[in-house]
Amino acid sequence: MRILFVTSTRIGDAVLSTGLLDRLIRAHPGAAVTIACGPPAAPLFEAVPGLERVLVMEKRPFARHWLALWRQAAATRWEVIVDLRGSPVTALLRHGRRHAWRPRRTDEHRVVQLSRLLGLDSPAMPRLWTAPRHEDEARRRMPPGGPVLALGPTANWPGKEWPAGRFAALAERLTAPDGPLAGARIAVLGGPGERATARPLLDALAPDRAIDLIGTELLVTFACLGRAALYVGNDSGLMHLAAASGAPTLGLFGPTRDVHYAPFGPRCAVVRTPESAEALLPPGSDVNTTGNLMGGLTVAAVEAAARGLLARAGAAA
């Protein structure tokens, strides 16, 4: 049988959808799986079990990317289609069962909302797959030698970025001799185009303790995160990668709603600005012109949340 799974362009949303993909694969052993998604998310699916192909949907004027998808998928009969973008195009494909996403106003987390699409009785926990080469490269980039504190100082727009100086101060406190991660190495993560944003944090760290993972391919980053003792980062795709890896993950929120996009899992937590997302970013605001909106979140507040998460994660382990 063949499964068509249509998911997001954005990395974070695509990660959150992988729990549904995992449930489909487990429910249909041996199925041939085709993923359709945007270019940024495509590398996430390289090692999916039963993967037949990844259809990369380059956005085109007048929604012609959907026509391109139809041309690539129309010759196949799909036993199951899961379309998380709710396009009418997938309804025109030959199929057995089709599940199409329809957004609705709710305060449920996105993972819970997606799980309802398949009528699941429990949330579909995000899940990613790696190949041996990803794990080998992660061991090379982050070799054994004590705990690693992973930091994600970047985001897809500046208003969500906690200042780099505060990340550096947090790292100093958590890895101090009396800190919960005393003497830990510090990994700094970011996307291929985010080095300028992450550079001030890297420059503030002692070179012999810093691990530069900026621009590392996604599944190698995921494998590295699974080796971290703690991840602290802004609301971003990296944050969701960290949560899916099983690392204790602390998400920093301000102008976005953690009720929908908090890192999802039993070893995750959120700390946010005193101001609500709506107060920081009123309806109609342009995210490209807001400036930084994370100033209300103090180092002390993030340190306390990190210590609490480490204590809970340690007790659970």
N, C-alpha and C positions, 0 to 999 in steps of 0.2 A: 504494500500500500504506500501511497504518497501523501505527505503532509506539506502544506504551504503555510508558513508562519510569517506574517507581515508585521513588522515592528518598527520602532522609532528610528529617526535619524540621530537624535541626541543620545550620547553614551549613557547618561544616568537613567533615562526612561527605558532604554534598551536593556540595561542590567536588571531593572525592576521587573521586566517582562519575562526574564529567563526562567522564573519558577514555573510559569505556564508551559513553556517549552519542555522543561524537565518532566512535568506531569504527563504531557503528550507522549514523549519518548518512552516513558516507563509504561504507559497504558497500551502502547502499540510497539512491542519489541520487534526489531528488524525493519521498521518503517524507513523509507527513504525520505529525508527531510530537506526541504528547500526553504531558505531564509530570504526574505526581501526586506531591505532596510537601507538607510542612507549611508553615505561613505564613512562618516566618523565612527559609526557603530559596527560596520562590517567586520573588522578584525576580531571582535568579541566572539564570533561564531566559527572561527577557523577549525576548532577541534570538537565540534558538536558530534555526538555519536550518530551514525547513519547519515551524515551530511552528504547530500548529493551536489548541491551548489548553493552559492550565495548570489542573489540577484541584487546588485548595487543600484539603488535608485538615485541617480543624479537629478536634483531638482531642475526642472525646465519651465520656461514660460508657458502659461495657459495650461498648467497641469499635464504637460505632455509626458512627464515621467510615468504617469499612470498608464498612458497608452503604450509606453515602452514595456512596462511590466506585463500588460495584457498580451503583447506580442510574444514575450518570452514564455508565458505561462499557459497560453490558450491551447496549445497542442496536447496538454496533459490533462488527464482526469484526476482530480484531487479527492481522495477519500475524506480528508479533513482540511478545512481552511480556517485558520484563526487570523483575523484581520484586526489588528489593534489600532488601525488608522481609520477604520470604518468607511473604506472607499466603496462606492457602488460598483467599481470595476471588478472587484473580486466576486461579486454576485453574478457577473456575466461569464465567469469561468465554469467549466464543467466540474461539478463537485457533488459529494454526498452530503456531509454536514458542514455548515459554515457558521462560525461564531464571529460576529462583527461588533466592535467596540462602539458604544454610544456614550459619550461623556455626560455626566449629570452632576448637579450641585449636591455635594455631600462633604462631610468632615471626615470621611474614612480615608485611611492611608491608601495610596495608589495601589499597593500590592493587594490589599483587601478588595478594592474595587475590581481589579483585574481578575482576581480569583473567583468573583461572583459570575464572571462571564462564562466560565465553564461549570458553574454550579458546584464548586468544590466546598467541602465541609470544613476545610482549614486553609489558612493562607498558603499560597504557593511560594515558598521561600526562594529568593533568587539563587541561581546556581550557574556557575560557569565551568567550562571544561578546558583543560590544558593538554598539550602534547609533551612528550619527553624533552623536546628542545627548549620549551618554555621553562620547564623546571630546571634544566641544566644551566640555562642562562641566568636564572634567578639565583642559583647557588653561586655562580661566578660573581654576579653583581653584589650579592649580599651574603658573603660567606659566614659560616659559624664563627662565633667569637663574642658572645654576650648578647644582651637584649638590644633591640633596635626600636627607637621611637620614630615613627613615620609622620611626616607633616605635609599637608597639602595646602599651600598658601595661595593657590590660584582659584579662579572661578571664571565662568563664561561672560561675566560683566563686572566692572569694578565695584559696584555698590555692595556686592556680597563678600568682598575680600577683607578679612581681618588684617590689620596692618602687620607688615613683615616684622617690625620691631617687637611687636607683642608676641609673635610666634617665637622669636629668638629669646625673649625673656621667659616665656613658658618653658622652652626647652632647657634653659639654664636651671630653672627651679625643679623640673621633673627629674633631671639627670644629675643634680648636685649630690654630694656624698650622703646627704640625709634625705634625698628624694626617693620616690618609689621605683625609679628606674636608674639608680645610681650608676654613673659611668657609662650609660648606654650610648651607642652610636646613634646618629641622627640622620635619617634618610629624608631627603627633600624631593617631592614629586611634583610633576606638572606636565602639561601636554607639550607637543613639539614646538608650538608657537608661544609658549609661556615663560621662556627663560628670563626675559627681562623682568617679569613680575616676581619670579622666585629668586633672582640673583641677590637682592639685598639680604635675604635670609641666609642663603649659602655663604655670603661674604661675612656674616656675623658669627658663623660657627667655626670652631677649631678645625683646621683642615684634616687632622688625623682622626677626627671623629665623624666627619661628614661623609655621607654617601649621596652622590649626585645621580638621581634617577629621572631627571627631567628629560622628556622626550622619549623615554623607553617605550617600546611597543606594549600595547594594552595587556596582552595575556602574560607577558613577562612581568609587567607591573603588578598584575593580579597575583602571580606566584610569589613575588617579593612581599607583597602585603600580607600574604598568609604566613610569613615568617616574622612579622612585626609583633612586638609586645603590646603596642598601642598605636592607633592612628588618630590624629587630630587634624581636621581640615574643614574648609568652607563647604557650603552646600554646592556640590559639584558631582560630576560623574565619577571622579576618583573616590569620593566619599562612599558612593554606592558600590564601587569595586571593592573597597576595603571591607565593608559590611558583608558582602557576598563571600569574601575570602575567609571569614571567620575571625578576623582580627578584632579585638575590642576597638570599637569605632565611636569617636565623639564628633558629632557634627555641630558646626558653628552656624547659627542662623540669625538673621536680622530681617531683611526686606522680603524674605520668602517664607512660605507657610510650612512649618515643620509638621503640622498635622497631616499634610499630604506627602511630604518628601523627606521625612526623617530617615536616617539610616535604619534599615529594617532587619531585626534579628534580636536574639536574646542577649547578645553581647554588645549592644548599641545604646547610645544615649545622646541627648541633645542639650546644648546650652545656648540660650539666645539672649539678644539684647533686651533691656527692660522695656523698650518700645515694641509694640506689635508690628507685624509685617504691614498691616494696613496703614498704621500711623507713619511708618517710614516711607512707604511707597503707595500713596493714594492712587485710586483708579485714574487712569489716563496719564500717569507719569511715564516719561521716556527714560528707560533704563540706561540709555547711552549718555545721559546728561545729568544724572543724579549726583555724581561724586560718590565718595565712600559713605556708606550708611551703617557701618559696623562699630563706630566709635564708642557706643554705649556699653559694649561688651568688654569687661575688664580682664586683665591677666589673672587676677585673684579668682574671679568667677570661673574661668576656664580651668585653672589649676584645681580648684575644689571639685569641679565636675569630673576631671580626669582622674583624680585620686579616688573619687567614689566609684567610677566605672572600673578602675583597676581592682579595687577591693571586691566589688561584686563579681567580676570575671574570675578573680582568683578563688573566691569562695565557691563559685559554680564549678570550676575545674576540679 
